Amino acid sequence: MDLLQPIIKPYAWGSRHALARLQGRAAPSAGPEAELWMGAHPSGPSGLVRGGRATTLRDVVAADPERELGTDCARRFGGRLPFLLKVLAADQPLSIQVHPDRERARTAYAAQLRAGARGPYADDWAKPELLCALTPFEVLAGLRPPHEAADVLAGLGLTALRPLVDLLRDSDSDGDGHGDGDGRGDAQASSEALRTVLEWPSGRREALVGSVVDACRRHSSAGGPFAGAYDAVVRMARHHPGDPGLVAALLMRHQVLEPGTALFMPAGGLHAYVSGLGVEVLANSDNVLRAGLTAKEVDVPELLRVTDPTVRVPVVHPRTVAGPGLTEAYDCPAEEFALYRAELAGTCGPLVPGGGPRVALCVAGSVRLRAADGTAVRLGRGASCFLSAADEHVRVEGSGTLFVAAPGVAAPGVTVPGVAVDADSAPARAVLSHPTPPSSTPASSTPASSTPASSTPVSSIPPTKHIKDDNVVHIR
């Protein structure tokens, strides 16, 4: 077991309080801190000390993949740790974005390499994600059905939006509200509406966005099923005035995740995180295609190519599994990762899952992990560690909240080590539901303020030091 020295990504949308408080540092921080990375991705591998020598988790895995990952995991993922664990602290909205599937990532990244050109693909992996809320977390996730998107736009009463409303309603010519009447179909109508908004003529774009934001401001206080979505646009406009992504946001499902619930983001699912603090596990990739609400490079044609309007972004409710305290699994159909949470109240028992490569993160209280050979690691709030496949029969004790990320299930019939599954239940079955209706009570735009200050870190956590290097802050 190795204590990790995670990487802080100082993106502009990050909080100056949430991650600092989580790690027991002084707040506010000197600048925005958006993501805490715990993993082995090349653009931000976590540090650790192995055999008295400072190194990175990426180098440790590369030196002996079978020992660190286990034979099966090393074979399945080409000797690469398949997941990345993060804490996201969004004080401002993230970009409207989408992630590719494995095939598109492979072909597009290979084409970039052959051309020797810079492009939007950072690697050749897909990037499904699972976000678990620690505070109320406001999101835009997945495209609305055409009839619902039409209602949202029509509710603003703007003449400029009438062609979009007609386009979306034409997909439901039989009037049943399901968009299956005229052969064009929901997917094509949604794609065309999104394309129209993102490619709106530049000379008329500012006027359109301004009128939409003004209308959202008027209607956000009137109540109704879309008041929360209108209000979100008004708040996002403070950070991205004139951005066509503000109009595109109305085509997307708006909701607020309650703490403890999660959102699974498949490939092709359009999304934008608005505000909140959460734990995210994802495939070990940094492939992001953006089209709005960002100062970063956007690639509208590629985003439109990758976006799948039929993708529904499900809410994931945890399933109780055998383990110490209250141990829960956030099931989802991702091969690269799985996420578990244990709520411990002075309890002790086997760590779940019991084998394979794992990253454990303590977000509250203090816990102790002890291996069969007697080695032990204590994790205070904000501390994390890597457990290799060689770290077997690990027990956990203490009082606190522990998240554990691990590889996902390879295929139906393959069990996850350490997890009890009913005999009549497929191990990879996801406990999913469709997104809830749009909320009229969005999360606070400053979610970090609801996070209590951390107690003094335990002595086993290395002292924190920021070393700036381009767009990365290393924790030493």
PECORHU-V626407 format. One record per residue. N is the residue number from 0. OMEGA is omega in whole degrees, 0 to 359 (none if undefined). NEAR is the number of other C-alpha atoms within 12 Angstrom. D_FIRST is the distance of its C-alpha to the first C-alpha in Angstrom with 1 decimal. Layout:
n & omega & near & d_first
N & OMEGA & NEAR & D_FIRST
N & OMEGA & NEAR & D_FIRST
This chain:
n & omega & near & d_first
0 & 184 & 36 & 0.0
1 & 170 & 43 & 3.8
2 & 181 & 39 & 6.8
3 & 171 & 45 & 9.4
4 & 188 & 40 & 13.0
5 & 181 & 45 & 15.0
6 & 174 & 42 & 18.5
7 & 176 & 44 & 21.6
8 & 186 & 38 & 24.5
9 & 179 & 33 & 27.7
10 & 187 & 29 & 30.0
11 & 183 & 25 & 33.3
12 & 186 & 34 & 32.9
13 & 180 & 38 & 29.9
14 & 174 & 40 & 30.1
15 & 182 & 33 & 30.3
16 & 194 & 34 & 29.1
17 & 183 & 44 & 26.6
18 & 177 & 48 & 23.4
19 & 179 & 40 & 24.4
20 & 179 & 32 & 24.8
21 & 183 & 44 & 21.6
22 & 178 & 42 & 19.7
23 & 178 & 32 & 22.2
24 & 179 & 27 & 24.1
25 & 177 & 20 & 27.9
26 & 5 & 24 & 29.7
27 & 176 & 21 & 31.5
28 & 183 & 23 & 29.5
29 & 180 & 17 & 31.6
30 & 180 & 23 & 31.6
31 & 177 & 31 & 30.6
32 & 191 & 40 & 26.8
33 & 186 & 40 & 26.6
34 & 174 & 41 & 23.2
35 & 185 & 45 & 19.6
36 & 175 & 47 & 17.7
37 & 184 & 50 & 14.0
38 & 188 & 49 & 13.9
39 & 179 & 41 & 15.2
40 & 184 & 34 & 19.0
41 & 182 & 26 & 21.1
42 & 177 & 27 & 22.9
43 & 180 & 35 & 19.9
44 & 178 & 37 & 16.5
45 & 175 & 41 & 13.8
46 & 174 & 35 & 13.1
47 & 177 & 35 & 10.1
48 & 181 & 22 & 10.3
49 & 180 & 18 & 9.5
50 & 179 & 10 & 11.7
51 & 183 & 8 & 13.5
52 & 177 & 12 & 14.6
53 & 180 & 18 & 14.6
54 & 177 & 24 & 14.2
55 & 178 & 33 & 13.6
56 & 178 & 43 & 11.5
57 & 180 & 32 & 14.9
58 & 179 & 27 & 15.4
59 & 180 & 32 & 12.1
60 & 182 & 36 & 13.1
61 & 183 & 23 & 16.7
62 & 182 & 16 & 16.2
63 & 185 & 21 & 15.0
64 & 184 & 30 & 15.3
65 & 178 & 26 & 15.7
66 & 186 & 26 & 12.6
67 & 184 & 35 & 10.4
68 & 190 & 39 & 12.8
69 & 185 & 31 & 14.6
70 & 184 & 22 & 18.2
71 & 181 & 26 & 19.8
72 & 179 & 34 & 17.9
73 & 179 & 26 & 18.3
74 & 184 & 17 & 22.0
75 & 189 & 22 & 22.6
76 & 173 & 26 & 21.5
77 & 178 & 19 & 22.3
78 & 184 & 26 & 18.9
79 & 172 & 37 & 18.1
80 & 193 & 51 & 15.4
81 & 185 & 44 & 18.1
82 & 175 & 43 & 17.4
83 & 178 & 48 & 17.1
84 & 181 & 49 & 16.4
85 & 159 & 45 & 18.8
86 & 179 & 44 & 20.6
87 & 179 & 44 & 24.3
88 & 186 & 50 & 26.7
89 & 175 & 46 & 30.2
90 & 178 & 38 & 33.1
91 & 182 & 40 & 35.4
92 & 172 & 46 & 35.8
93 & 181 & 40 & 33.8
94 & 166 & 41 & 35.9
95 & 190 & 47 & 37.4
96 & 177 & 44 & 35.3
97 & 179 & 48 & 34.5
98 & 184 & 44 & 32.0
99 & 170 & 42 & 33.1
100 & 186 & 34 & 32.5
101 & 183 & 28 & 31.0
102 & 180 & 19 & 34.4
103 & 179 & 26 & 35.7
104 & 181 & 33 & 32.6
105 & 185 & 22 & 32.9
106 & 182 & 19 & 36.7
107 & 180 & 29 & 36.8
108 & 178 & 28 & 34.1
109 & 179 & 22 & 35.7
110 & 176 & 19 & 39.0
111 & 182 & 19 & 37.8
112 & 180 & 18 & 36.5
113 & 181 & 12 & 39.8
114 & 183 & 11 & 41.8
115 & 184 & 10 & 39.8
116 & 175 & 14 & 40.1
117 & 180 & 16 & 37.9
118 & 186 & 23 & 37.3
119 & 184 & 32 & 35.5
120 & 182 & 36 & 32.8
121 & 182 & 28 & 29.6
122 & 185 & 33 & 28.2
123 & 181 & 28 & 29.2
124 & 168 & 35 & 27.0
125 & 182 & 38 & 28.1
126 & 170 & 42 & 26.6
127 & 185 & 42 & 26.9
128 & 171 & 47 & 25.4
129 & 181 & 45 & 24.7
130 & 178 & 47 & 25.2
131 & 185 & 44 & 24.6
132 & 170 & 40 & 26.8
133 & 171 & 37 & 25.6
134 & 172 & 36 & 29.2
135 & 187 & 36 & 32.3
136 & 183 & 45 & 31.7
137 & 185 & 50 & 34.9
138 & 164 & 51 & 34.9
139 & 191 & 48 & 37.4
140 & 180 & 49 & 36.2
141 & 178 & 44 & 38.3
142 & 176 & 41 & 42.0
143 & 169 & 47 & 44.5
144 & 185 & 34 & 47.0
145 & 182 & 45 & 50.1
146 & 179 & 36 & 52.4
147 & 177 & 31 & 49.9
148 & 177 & 42 & 49.4
149 & 179 & 36 & 53.2
150 & 179 & 27 & 53.5
151 & 181 & 41 & 51.1
152 & 181 & 40 & 53.0
153 & 181 & 30 & 56.4
154 & 180 & 29 & 55.6
155 & 175 & 31 & 55.8
156 & 183 & 20 & 59.4
157 & 179 & 23 & 59.3
158 & 183 & 17 & 61.8
159 & 182 & 24 & 59.5
160 & 184 & 31 & 57.0
161 & 178 & 21 & 59.6
162 & 177 & 20 & 59.1
163 & 179 & 35 & 55.4
164 & 179 & 35 & 56.3
165 & 178 & 25 & 58.9
166 & 183 & 34 & 56.6
167 & 181 & 42 & 54.0
168 & 177 & 37 & 56.7
169 & 178 & 32 & 58.4
170 & 181 & 35 & 55.5
171 & 186 & 30 & 56.7
172 & 177 & 22 & 60.4
173 & 171 & 16 & 60.8
174 & 182 & 15 & 59.9
175 & 178 & 15 & 57.4
176 & 182 & 22 & 54.6
177 & 171 & 23 & 52.4
178 & 184 & 30 & 53.3
179 & 191 & 24 & 54.5
180 & 194 & 20 & 58.1
181 & 177 & 20 & 59.2
182 & 179 & 15 & 57.1
183 & 174 & 21 & 55.2
184 & 181 & 28 & 52.5
185 & 187 & 35 & 49.8
186 & 182 & 30 & 47.5
187 & 179 & 29 & 50.2
188 & 179 & 38 & 51.5
189 & 180 & 43 & 48.1
190 & 181 & 37 & 47.4
191 & 178 & 32 & 50.8
192 & 179 & 41 & 50.5
193 & 179 & 43 & 47.2
194 & 181 & 29 & 48.7
195 & 181 & 28 & 51.8
196 & 185 & 37 & 50.0
197 & 179 & 33 & 47.6
198 & 179 & 25 & 50.5
199 & 183 & 27 & 53.1
200 & 186 & 15 & 55.6
201 & 181 & 16 & 54.5
202 & 180 & 11 & 57.9
203 & 186 & 17 & 57.7
204 & 183 & 24 & 54.0
205 & 180 & 22 & 54.2
206 & 179 & 21 & 57.0
207 & 183 & 29 & 55.3
208 & 179 & 36 & 52.0
209 & 180 & 26 & 53.9
210 & 178 & 28 & 56.0
211 & 180 & 41 & 53.1
212 & 178 & 38 & 51.2
213 & 179 & 26 & 54.4
214 & 177 & 30 & 55.0
215 & 179 & 37 & 51.5
216 & 180 & 26 & 52.1
217 & 187 & 20 & 55.3
218 & 184 & 29 & 54.0
219 & 182 & 30 & 50.6
220 & 184 & 20 & 52.4
221 & 183 & 18 & 54.6
222 & 181 & 20 & 52.1
223 & 187 & 20 & 51.8
224 & 184 & 25 & 49.0
225 & 182 & 37 & 48.3
226 & 180 & 31 & 48.5
227 & 179 & 37 & 44.7
228 & 178 & 48 & 44.6
229 & 181 & 45 & 47.6
230 & 178 & 41 & 46.0
231 & 179 & 45 & 42.8
232 & 179 & 47 & 45.0
233 & 181 & 37 & 46.8
234 & 179 & 32 & 43.6
235 & 181 & 42 & 42.1
236 & 177 & 32 & 45.4
237 & 181 & 20 & 44.9
238 & 184 & 26 & 42.1
239 & 181 & 28 & 43.5
240 & 177 & 28 & 47.3
241 & 183 & 30 & 49.3
242 & 178 & 37 & 46.4
243 & 175 & 40 & 47.4
244 & 177 & 46 & 44.0
245 & 176 & 47 & 45.4
246 & 179 & 50 & 47.9
247 & 181 & 48 & 45.4
248 & 181 & 52 & 43.2
249 & 176 & 52 & 46.1
250 & 186 & 48 & 45.7
251 & 179 & 46 & 42.1
252 & 179 & 42 & 41.0
253 & 178 & 45 & 40.3
254 & 178 & 44 & 38.2
255 & 178 & 40 & 36.0
256 & 174 & 39 & 32.8
257 & 178 & 28 & 32.3
258 & 180 & 26 & 29.0
259 & 175 & 31 & 26.8
260 & 186 & 36 & 28.7
261 & 178 & 47 & 27.6
262 & 177 & 49 & 29.4
263 & 183 & 46 & 28.8
264 & 178 & 44 & 30.1
265 & 173 & 37 & 31.2
266 & 178 & 40 & 32.3
267 & 181 & 38 & 35.8
268 & 179 & 39 & 35.5
269 & 183 & 48 & 37.0
270 & 173 & 50 & 35.4
271 & 177 & 47 & 35.0
272 & 188 & 47 & 32.9
273 & 178 & 47 & 35.2
274 & 177 & 42 & 33.4
275 & 177 & 47 & 30.5
276 & 183 & 50 & 26.9
277 & 174 & 43 & 24.5
278 & 181 & 46 & 21.2
279 & 171 & 44 & 21.6
280 & 185 & 49 & 19.8
281 & 172 & 45 & 21.6
282 & 188 & 43 & 21.9
283 & 185 & 41 & 20.4
284 & 174 & 38 & 23.8
285 & 180 & 30 & 25.9
286 & 181 & 37 & 29.3
287 & 175 & 41 & 31.5
288 & 188 & 39 & 35.3
289 & 180 & 34 & 37.1
290 & 179 & 41 & 40.7
291 & 180 & 38 & 41.2
292 & 182 & 37 & 40.1
293 & 171 & 31 & 38.4
294 & 179 & 20 & 39.4
295 & 180 & 19 & 37.3
296 & 177 & 20 & 38.9
297 & 178 & 26 & 40.1
298 & 185 & 25 & 41.1
299 & 181 & 28 & 43.3
300 & 181 & 20 & 44.5
301 & 176 & 27 & 41.1
302 & 180 & 36 & 39.9
303 & 179 & 34 & 43.0
304 & 185 & 27 & 42.4
305 & 183 & 34 & 38.9
306 & 177 & 40 & 39.6
307 & 183 & 34 & 40.4
308 & 181 & 37 & 42.6
309 & 181 & 24 & 42.1
310 & 174 & 30 & 38.4
311 & 185 & 31 & 37.9
312 & 188 & 40 & 34.8
313 & 168 & 32 & 33.8
314 & 182 & 35 & 32.4
315 & 176 & 35 & 29.6
316 & 186 & 32 & 29.6
317 & 179 & 32 & 26.5
318 & 179 & 31 & 26.8
319 & 177 & 24 & 25.8
320 & 179 & 27 & 23.6
321 & 181 & 25 & 22.7
322 & 182 & 32 & 19.7
323 & 180 & 35 & 19.3
324 & 173 & 27 & 21.8
325 & 180 & 28 & 23.2
326 & 184 & 35 & 20.8
327 & 177 & 34 & 22.3
328 & 174 & 44 & 22.0
329 & 185 & 46 & 23.6
330 & 173 & 45 & 25.2
331 & 185 & 40 & 26.6
332 & 178 & 32 & 27.9
333 & 180 & 36 & 25.3
334 & 188 & 33 & 23.8
335 & 187 & 39 & 21.1
336 & 170 & 43 & 19.4
337 & 182 & 50 & 19.3
338 & 179 & 53 & 18.6
339 & 176 & 49 & 18.1
340 & 178 & 44 & 18.7
341 & 173 & 45 & 18.4
342 & 186 & 35 & 20.9
343 & 179 & 30 & 20.1
344 & 182 & 22 & 22.8
345 & 184 & 20 & 21.7
346 & 181 & 24 & 20.6
347 & 178 & 26 & 18.0
348 & 181 & 30 & 17.1
349 & 177 & 28 & 14.9
350 & 177 & 47 & 12.7
351 & 358 & 45 & 14.9
352 & 189 & 46 & 14.6
353 & 182 & 36 & 13.3
354 & 182 & 36 & 12.4
355 & 177 & 41 & 12.2
356 & 182 & 48 & 10.3
357 & 169 & 49 & 9.7
358 & 181 & 53 & 9.6
359 & 181 & 48 & 10.1
360 & 176 & 49 & 12.7
361 & 181 & 44 & 14.6
362 & 177 & 43 & 18.3
363 & 176 & 34 & 20.0
364 & 182 & 34 & 19.6
365 & 180 & 36 & 16.5
366 & 180 & 41 & 13.9
367 & 176 & 40 & 11.5
368 & 182 & 39 & 8.7
369 & 179 & 27 & 8.9
370 & 182 & 28 & 8.2
371 & 181 & 18 & 11.4
372 & 177 & 14 & 11.1
373 & 177 & 15 & 11.1
374 & 184 & 18 & 7.9
375 & 177 & 23 & 7.7
376 & 175 & 34 & 7.1
377 & 179 & 37 & 10.5
378 & 170 & 41 & 11.5
379 & 182 & 36 & 15.2
380 & 179 & 37 & 17.5
381 & 181 & 47 & 16.6
382 & 183 & 48 & 13.0
383 & 178 & 48 & 10.2
384 & 176 & 43 & 6.6
385 & 174 & 44 & 5.7
386 & 180 & 45 & 4.8
387 & 176 & 38 & 6.8
388 & 178 & 33 & 9.9
389 & 178 & 26 & 9.1
390 & 184 & 33 & 6.7
391 & 176 & 30 & 10.0
392 & 179 & 27 & 11.9
393 & 177 & 35 & 9.6
394 & 181 & 32 & 12.0
395 & 178 & 41 & 12.6
396 & 177 & 33 & 15.4
397 & 178 & 29 & 17.3
398 & 182 & 27 & 19.9
399 & 180 & 32 & 19.2
400 & 184 & 38 & 18.7
401 & 170 & 44 & 15.4
402 & 177 & 47 & 15.5
403 & 175 & 44 & 13.4
404 & 183 & 50 & 14.3
405 & 175 & 50 & 14.4
406 & 178 & 48 & 17.0
407 & 180 & 46 & 20.4
408 & 185 & 32 & 22.8
409 & 185 & 26 & 24.4
410 & 176 & 18 & 27.8
411 & 180 & 17 & 29.8
412 & 178 & 16 & 29.1
413 & 184 & 19 & 25.5
414 & 175 & 26 & 23.3
415 & 183 & 35 & 19.9
416 & 174 & 30 & 17.5
417 & 182 & 27 & 17.5
418 & 177 & 33 & 20.4
419 & 181 & 23 & 23.8
420 & 178 & 23 & 26.6
421 & 184 & 16 & 30.3
422 & 182 & 9 & 32.2
423 & 182 & 9 & 34.6
424 & 176 & 15 & 32.1
425 & 183 & 22 & 30.6
426 & 184 & 32 & 26.8
427 & 183 & 30 & 27.0
428 & 182 & 28 & 29.9
429 & 175 & 28 & 29.5
430 & 190 & 26 & 30.9
431 & 171 & 26 & 32.8
432 & 177 & 20 & 35.9
433 & 180 & 22 & 38.1
434 & 178 & 31 & 37.9
435 & 178 & 27 & 39.7
436 & 182 & 25 & 43.0
437 & 181 & 34 & 43.0
438 & 175 & 30 & 42.3
439 & 179 & 25 & 44.9
440 & 182 & 28 & 42.5
441 & 178 & 34 & 40.0
442 & 178 & 38 & 37.0
443 & 178 & 27 & 37.4
444 & 177 & 35 & 37.3
445 & 187 & 29 & 35.1
446 & 185 & 34 & 32.4
447 & 184 & 37 & 30.2
448 & 180 & 28 & 32.9
449 & 180 & 21 & 32.1
450 & 182 & 28 & 28.6
451 & 179 & 23 & 28.6
452 & 182 & 26 & 27.5
453 & 171 & 27 & 24.0
454 & 181 & 21 & 23.8
455 & 181 & 21 & 22.6
456 & 178 & 29 & 18.9
457 & 188 & 23 & 16.9
458 & 182 & 18 & 16.6
459 & 180 & 25 & 12.9
460 & 179 & 31 & 13.6
461 & 177 & 27 & 14.9
462 & 184 & 18 & 18.7
463 & 176 & 25 & 19.9
464 & 179 & 18 & 22.2
465 & 175 & 23 & 24.0
466 & 184 & 16 & 24.9
467 & 180 & 17 & 27.2
468 & 185 & 15 & 27.5
469 & 185 & 12 & 29.9
470 & 183 & 19 & 28.7
471 & 171 & 26 & 25.1
472 & 181 & 32 & 23.8
473 & 174 & 31 & 20.6
474 & 181 & 32 & 18.5
475 & none & 24 & 17.8
